[in-house]
Structure formats: structure tokens, C-alpha cells
Amino acid sequence: MDSPRTRVGGKEMSKAVFIASSHSDWKDEHGERYHFPKSNYLSVVERTMNDWVVFYEGRRGGNRGYYATQRVVGIESDPSDAGHAYAILDRGTLLDFETNVPRTRADGTRYESTLPAMGGNNTSAVRLISEDDFADIIRTGLQPTITPDALPRDGAYPELESRSWPSHDGNDARGVDALPFDERTRILTSRAFRDQSFARTVKAAYRSRCAISGLELRNGGGRPEVEAAHIIPVASNGPDTVRNGLALSGTIHWMFDRGLISVAPDYTILLAPDSVAAEAVERLINPARKLLLPEDSSLHPHQSYLAWHRAQCFKG
């Protein structure tokens, strides 16, 4: 049986799936606004206000399946088209899944229980889902990535067969079905949980190689020394998505956070004038002076995040 709907200030809210793709013709703004036609979806999007949605990408868009979650905080009309509107998204709540979730489980059942079991797809770009379906998608998508590249620098290894949610301190775990209803989504705002998940996804995307120096260093236990850096920091409402992340060595991470290094739109590495001695530059930056990117372009830093860093942080 589905769990009860969330209520805030006496208003019922609902979870939903938003179909989104980097190849879409809609005027979406990654992590900021979701564009939709009012006649089709306004009443549905209104029900998601202050609640969480899951993003889905089908075969025509890249075939990632369910790939991220984020909270909706407002609706604004499209000033250039009265028939359309934007769902306003809380940038800092965007969280990538560690594992993309397909529409269909191995046994042929759908994660969205309202979709047909076999054949016949729901083509609605915005559709409500039950609390239980949402929890199952989230639980599956946020299973820890278990690869040598994603391991923490120190501390315990993630549980290989874990099917549980971490507690708010990120260390304990309980089965999702044992959690109180409202805690299933509240866990998504746990800073400890988000930090650990973000670090794993970024390090795995860059294969534990520093995106600026090109070095891949591991400690005596085989753990990668590289760190996951936010391009827009958490303190500035930066999201926990791999596209807002870079894998950097400790020294370069420090320099990036302090605006001594940044990245141009063409991924050229930028240096603040007179901030680093010339000989140090040769040791710290790869000879091509370009960011070393993941093979999958969907994991590349988003231009809007890099632009924010150049404008708000870089001392160049």
C-alpha cells in the first residue's frame, strides 16, 4: 500500500517523474529550471511544490533511465511564451544517483507501478508517482558505487550488498522500509550522506585521476588520494552532481577553492596572475593546460557552474 502524501502547512504534496535530457528541445536550465507546457502539466507540477522529483532520460535522450533527484520550490510563467512555465528547482538539492536506474527491473516489473508491466509506455513528460515507488527508485539509485576508483581515502569500505539507507551521520544504516515515512526523504538532505555519495560519483567519473595535473596517486592500501571538489561550493548552494564536481589532488583542490585556478569555457586551465611561481605551474598542471575530462560527455562540468566559479571565485 502506498504511503500517505506529505503535507506542509496543510497542503498535500506529491512526488513525480520529470523527463529531462541534455538533448531536449525544451528550454530547461540544468539544475535550475524545468520547462513545460501549462495545458498538459501545470496542475501536476503544482502538486510537486516543496517536494522531490526524479529525473528520467529515455532512449531518445541518452537512455540513462532515472538518474537524479531534486526538490521543486516554485513555478514561474515563461515570459516569452504564455502557454509554458518553469518549475523552479532548489539548486543545492540536486543529487545524482550513483547508479542509473532502468525503467524495468530484472524480473520485468516497472519501478513506476502505474506503468504497464510489459509494452506500452507512458509518454507523459511529467507524471506523479507513489511514495513507495519514489523510495524504491531512490534506494536503488543511491546504492554505493563499489569500484577501486570510488573508494574513500580512509575509513570503512561501503557495504557491497547494502540495500539500506545511511543514518543522518552517514555511518549507520537501517532498511528503508524500517524508516519513518518522512525520514525517507529527509535523509536526502543529510550533509554526511550527500558528501560521501558525491565523492564516490566524482572520483569514479574521473577514474581517480586529477583533472588538472593528470596524476593518479594511491596510498598503500590502494585507495585513491584524489579528492572530489565542488565547482560551486556547498556554502553557495552548489549541487551534489558530478557536473558540479572535479577530481583534484589536495593541493590543487586548495588552490581551486581559493580562486587561484579556474577553468575557461573551452576547458583551458586558468591561473590567477602572480599567484603561482612558474616552476610550480610546471609541476602542478598537465602539459596540455586543458582539463582532463571523463570519456562520457554527460559527466563533463556544466558550463553554468564553471561560469559561476570564474565570476564569483577566480582571482584572475
Secondary structure, 3 states (H helix, E strand, C coil): CCCCCEEECCEEECEEEEECCCCCCCCCECCCEEEEEHHHHHHHHHHCCCCEEEEEECCCCCCCEEEEEEEEEEEEECCCCCCEEEEEECHHHCEEEEEEECCECCCCCECCCCCCCCCCCCCCCEEEECHHHHHHHHHHHCCCCCCHHHCCCCCCCCCCCCCEEECCCCCCEEEHHHCCCCHHHHHHHCHHHHHHHHHHHHHHHCCCCCCCCCCCCECCCCCECCEEEECCCHHHCCCECHHHEEEECHHHHHHHHCCCEEECCCCEEEECCCCCCHHHHHHHCCCCCECCCCCCHHHCCCHHHHHHHHHHCCCC
